[in-house]
């Protein structure tokens, strides 16, 4: 008789322990300060197991004790919090005109935020060299603080497949690039994992973990750059699609007779509601975008009628795109990021009005539309969030098992 080995197999003890360590670590992150008894009663783990797991996490310098609290029923309890002093997660965003690097500790507190100029259109090898130089400086700074790098995630405006290959990055001019592998070589195999993902996906992760709507199970993050992409979180999980190409909301056609899009079609959301539609010149150089956005804000504040009319039209078109998202996915919140943030006072009213008019469900299905509170750093911060998510899922550094 042949015995099948394809069914469920007994879990390895080490796997079970790693899972339980992650459960306890997540609980401490979400409920600190808390006691061992709090953890046991909320997770269902017995007190002896919790004590063993906490000892392990203290040994790994991921959790620390903060002393006793008297404000409890029964005996005073020793309280626990995350210990962020030994580790760092790094996120990097490559954009058309800048590279942003963010480093956070285990609790998500920012340790460093750097922004450096970058030139789109350079070959991949030159881009990798420039980005690797910035990463190297960040890593060295963290090492001097006696911190271990937990991992690095790179965000960029691109189609990134499930294997992490950058298939198409039109604004950067890159195609079929093994960016993670190239960076690992440039950094001479740094000893930590390097991941690559779409900027909208990582913006969504940043919002879910650090933003004003942190913990939301269903949210969509819209990039507000020269392109418009969507990072989609449903039922608490980032959704990439079958090959990793989900979220290209910018190329939903709104008007077949509309302006030409960079993709060759006409009337795409990106062409009608991307930042290029806001600016006086539809194809500004990367270095000029922020300067022109600042000028638009000044004109809008001054009540310039032409500027206000442009923003109202862009907001209406953007609202049509958001209404598609509201009808299709029914998120709790759609968050406008990037360059949409400084323009939000003028964009949000027409966006919300359009969504209220076009959403099928009553009261837009409960979907809010808001501006990001994380600003331009969201994709890089999302890179750090992805590293921390991997720790939450059980990929813990150091210590004994």
C-alpha positions in Angstrom: 0.0 0.0 0.0 1.3 3.5 -0.9 0.9 6.0 1.9 0.1 9.6 0.7 2.4 12.3 2.0 0.5 15.2 0.3 -2.0 15.7 3.2 -1.5 17.8 6.3 1.7 16.9 8.2 2.5 17.3 11.9 3.9 20.8 12.6 7.6 20.8 13.6 8.1 21.9 17.2 10.4 24.7 16.1 7.7 26.0 13.7 5.1 26.0 16.4 7.4 27.8 18.8 8.3 30.4 16.1 4.6 30.9 15.5 3.9 31.4 19.2 6.8 33.8 19.6 5.3 35.9 16.8 1.8 35.8 18.4 3.3 37.0 21.7 5.4 39.7 20.0 2.4 41.0 18.1 0.4 41.1 21.3 3.0 43.1 23.1 3.3 45.5 20.1 -0.4 46.1 20.0 -1.2 46.2 23.8 2.0 47.3 25.6 2.5 47.8 28.4 1.0 44.4 29.3 1.8 41.5 31.6 2.4 37.9 31.1 -1.0 37.2 32.5 -2.6 39.5 30.0 -0.9 37.6 27.2 -1.9 34.2 28.5 -5.6 35.2 29.0 -5.9 36.9 25.6 -3.9 34.4 23.4 -5.0 31.1 25.0 -1.4 30.1 25.7 -0.8 28.7 29.1 1.2 30.7 31.6 4.2 28.5 31.6 4.4 28.7 27.8 4.1 32.5 27.9 6.8 32.8 30.5 9.1 30.6 28.3 8.3 32.7 25.2 8.8 36.0 27.0 12.2 34.8 28.3 13.2 33.9 24.7 12.1 37.4 23.4 13.9 39.1 26.2 17.0 37.1 25.3 16.6 38.2 21.7 16.3 41.8 23.0 12.9 42.2 21.4 10.9 42.7 24.6 11.9 44.2 27.9 10.4 44.6 31.4 9.5 48.0 32.6 8.8 47.3 36.3 5.7 46.7 38.4 2.2 48.3 38.1 0.0 48.7 41.1 -3.2 49.7 39.3 -4.5 46.2 38.8 -6.7 43.7 40.6 -4.6 41.3 42.5 -0.9 41.2 42.9 1.3 43.8 41.1 2.5 42.6 37.7 5.7 43.0 35.8 4.9 44.9 32.7 6.3 44.3 29.2 7.0 46.6 26.2 8.8 46.2 22.9 12.6 46.7 23.1 13.5 48.5 19.9 17.1 49.3 20.8 18.8 46.4 19.0 17.1 46.2 15.6 16.3 48.3 12.5 14.0 47.9 9.5 14.9 49.9 6.4 12.6 51.0 3.6 13.8 52.8 0.4 11.7 54.5 -2.3 13.2 55.1 -5.8 11.2 57.8 -7.5 11.7 59.8 -10.7 13.5 62.6 -8.9 14.5 61.4 -5.5 15.4 58.4 -3.3 13.9 58.4 0.1 15.3 56.1 2.9 13.5 55.5 6.2 14.8 53.4 9.1 12.5 52.4 12.0 13.0 50.4 15.2 11.0 47.3 16.1 8.1 49.4 17.4 8.0 51.5 14.2 9.6 54.6 15.7 11.6 56.5 13.0 15.3 56.5 13.5 16.3 58.2 10.3 14.7 59.8 7.2 16.8 60.8 4.3 15.9 62.2 0.9 18.4 62.5 -1.9 18.1 63.6 -5.5 17.9 61.0 -8.2 17.9 61.2 -12.0 15.3 59.1 -13.9 16.3 57.6 -17.2 19.8 56.4 -16.1 20.5 52.8 -16.9 19.7 50.2 -14.2 23.3 49.6 -13.3 23.9 53.3 -12.7 20.7 53.6 -10.7 21.6 50.5 -8.6 25.0 52.0 -7.8 23.5 55.3 -6.7 20.8 53.7 -4.6 23.3 51.2 -3.1 25.6 54.1 -2.0 22.7 55.6 -0.1 21.7 52.3 1.5 25.3 51.6 2.5 25.4 54.9 4.4 22.1 54.2 6.2 23.3 50.7 7.2 26.6 52.0 8.4 24.8 54.6 10.5 22.6 51.9 12.1 25.6 49.6 12.7 27.3 52.5 14.6 24.2 52.5 16.8 24.7 48.8 17.5 21.6 47.8 15.6 21.0 44.7 13.5 19.3 45.2 10.2 16.2 43.0 10.0 15.8 43.6 6.3 15.4 46.1 3.5 12.5 46.7 1.1 12.7 48.9 -2.0 9.6 50.7 -3.4 9.4 52.0 -6.9 6.7 53.0 -9.5 6.8 49.7 -11.5 5.1 46.5 -12.3 6.8 44.1 -9.9 6.0 40.4 -10.4 5.6 37.9 -7.5 9.2 36.9 -7.8 10.3 40.5 -7.2 11.4 41.2 -10.8 10.9 44.8 -12.0 9.1 44.1 -15.3 8.2 47.6 -16.3 9.2 50.9 -14.6 8.2 53.4 -17.3 9.0 56.5 -15.5 12.5 55.2 -14.7 13.0 53.6 -18.1 13.8 50.2 -16.5 12.6 46.8 -17.8 13.1 43.2 -16.6 15.5 44.1 -13.8 16.5 41.9 -10.9 16.8 44.9 -8.6 17.0 42.9 -5.4 19.7 40.7 -6.8 21.6 43.6 -8.3 21.5 45.6 -5.0 22.6 42.5 -3.0 25.7 42.3 -5.3 26.4 46.0 -5.1 26.2 45.7 -1.3 28.4 42.6 -1.4 25.8 40.3 0.1 24.9 42.3 3.2 23.5 39.5 5.3 19.9 40.7 5.3 17.0 40.1 3.0 16.3 42.6 0.2 12.8 42.8 -1.2 11.3 44.9 -4.0 7.7 45.9 -4.4 5.4 48.4 -6.1 5.3 51.9 -4.4 1.5 51.8 -4.1 1.5 48.4 -2.4 4.0 49.6 0.1 2.2 52.9 0.6 -0.9 50.8 1.6 1.2 48.8 4.1 2.5 52.0 5.6 -1.0 53.4 6.0 -2.3 50.1 7.5 0.5 50.0 10.1 1.4 53.6 10.8 -1.3 55.9 9.3 -4.3 57.6 10.7 -6.4 54.5 9.7 -3.9 52.0 11.1 -5.4 48.6 11.6 -8.0 49.0 8.8 -8.8 45.7 7.2 -9.9 47.1 3.9 -8.1 50.2 2.5 -6.8 51.5 -0.8 -3.8 53.8 -1.1 -3.5 55.9 -4.3 -0.2 57.3 -5.3 -0.2 60.9 -6.3 2.8 61.0 -8.6 3.2 61.3 -12.3 1.5 57.9 -12.4 -1.5 56.8 -10.4 -1.4 53.4 -8.8 -3.5 51.7 -6.1 -2.3 49.6 -3.2 -5.1 47.3 -2.1 -5.6 45.8 1.3 -8.6 43.5 1.7 -9.5 41.5 4.8 -6.2 42.7 6.3 -4.0 41.4 3.6 -2.2 43.1 0.7 -3.6 41.9 -2.6 -1.2 41.7 -5.5 -3.1 39.6 -8.1 -2.1 36.4 -9.8 1.2 37.8 -11.2 1.7 40.8 -8.9 0.3 43.4 -11.3 -2.9 44.5 -9.5 -3.7 48.1 -8.7 -3.1 49.8 -12.1 -6.1 52.0 -11.6 -4.4 54.8 -13.5 -5.1 53.2 -16.8 -8.8 52.8 -16.3 -10.3 54.8 -19.2 -12.6 57.6 -18.2 -13.1 59.3 -21.6 -12.2 57.9 -25.0 -11.9 61.4 -26.3 -9.8 62.6 -23.4 -6.1 63.6 -23.4 -3.5 61.1 -24.5 -1.9 59.0 -21.8 1.7 57.9 -21.7 0.4 54.3 -22.2 -0.8 55.4 -25.7 -4.5 55.3 -24.9 -6.7 58.3 -24.5 -8.6 59.5 -21.4 -7.0 57.3 -18.8 -7.4 58.3 -15.1 -3.7 59.1 -15.0 -4.0 61.5 -17.9 -7.0 63.2 -16.5 -6.3 63.2 -12.8 -2.6 62.5 -12.4 -0.3 65.3 -11.2 0.5 66.1 -14.9 -3.1 67.2 -15.3 -2.7 69.7 -12.4 0.5 71.4 -13.7 0.8 74.0 -16.3 3.0 71.8 -18.4 1.8 68.2 -18.7 5.2 66.7 -18.9 7.5 68.7 -16.5 11.0 67.5 -15.6 11.1 65.5 -12.4 13.2 68.3 -10.7 10.4 70.8 -11.4 7.4 68.9 -10.1 7.6 70.0 -6.4 8.3 73.6 -7.4 5.3 73.6 -9.7 3.1 72.0 -7.0 4.1 74.7 -4.6 3.1 77.3 -7.1 -0.3 75.7 -7.7 -0.9 75.7 -3.9 0.0 79.4 -3.7 -2.3 80.2 -6.6 -5.2 78.2 -5.1 -4.8 79.9 -1.7 -4.8 83.3 -3.5 -8.1 82.4 -5.1 -6.8 82.2 -8.7 -9.9 81.2 -10.7 -8.1 79.2 -13.4 -6.1 77.2 -10.8 -9.3 76.5 -8.8 -11.1 75.4 -11.9 -8.3 73.0 -12.8 -8.2 71.5 -9.4 -12.0 71.1 -9.4 -11.9 69.3 -12.7 -9.0 67.0 -11.6 -10.8 66.3 -8.4 -14.0 65.3 -10.3 -12.0 63.0 -12.6 -10.2 61.5 -9.6 -13.6 61.0 -7.9 -14.8 59.0 -10.9 -11.8 56.7 -10.5 -12.3 56.4 -6.7 -16.0 55.6 -7.3 -14.9 52.6 -9.4 -12.8 51.5 -6.4 -15.7 52.0 -4.0 -18.1 50.0 -6.1 -15.7 47.2 -6.9 -13.9 46.7 -3.6 -16.0 48.5 -0.9 -13.0 49.6 1.2 -13.3 51.4 4.5 -11.1 54.2 3.3 -9.3 55.4 0.1 -6.2 57.4 1.0 -4.7 59.9 -1.4 -0.9 60.0 -1.1 2.1 61.7 -2.7 1.5 65.0 -4.4 -2.2 64.8 -3.8 -1.5 65.5 -0.1 -0.7 69.3 -0.5 -3.6 69.6 -3.0 -6.1 67.8 -0.8 -7.9 70.9 0.5 -9.1 71.5 -3.1 -9.2 68.0 -4.4 -11.1 66.2 -1.6 -14.5 68.1 -1.9 -15.1 67.2 -5.6 -13.7 63.7 -5.1 -16.1 63.1 -2.2 -19.0 64.6 -4.1 -18.3 62.4 -7.1 -18.0 59.2 -5.0 -21.3 60.0 -3.2 -23.0 60.5 -6.6 -21.6 57.5 -8.4 -21.3 54.8 -5.6 -24.1 52.3 -5.8 -24.3 51.5 -2.1 -26.0 53.9 0.3 -23.7 56.4 1.8 -20.9 55.3 -0.6 -20.8 51.9 1.2 -19.2 53.6 4.2 -16.1 54.4 2.1 -14.2 57.5 3.3 -11.8 59.5 1.1 -9.0 61.2 3.0 -5.5 62.5 2.5 -2.5 60.6 3.8 -0.9 61.9 7.1 2.4 60.2 6.1 3.2 62.6 3.3 5.8 61.8 0.6 7.5 59.1 2.8 4.7 56.6 2.8 6.2 54.1 0.2 9.6 54.1 2.0 7.9 53.7 5.3 5.9 50.9 3.9 9.1 49.2 2.9 10.1 49.2 6.6 6.6 48.0 7.5 7.0 45.0 5.2 10.2 44.0 7.1 8.3 44.4 10.4 5.4 42.3 9.0 7.8 39.5 8.3 8.9 39.6 12.0 5.3 39.6 13.0 4.8 36.5 10.9 7.5 34.6 12.7 10.8 35.4 11.1 12.5 36.4 14.2 16.2 37.3 14.5 18.8 35.9 16.9 18.3 34.2 20.3 17.7 30.6 21.3 14.7 28.6 20.2 
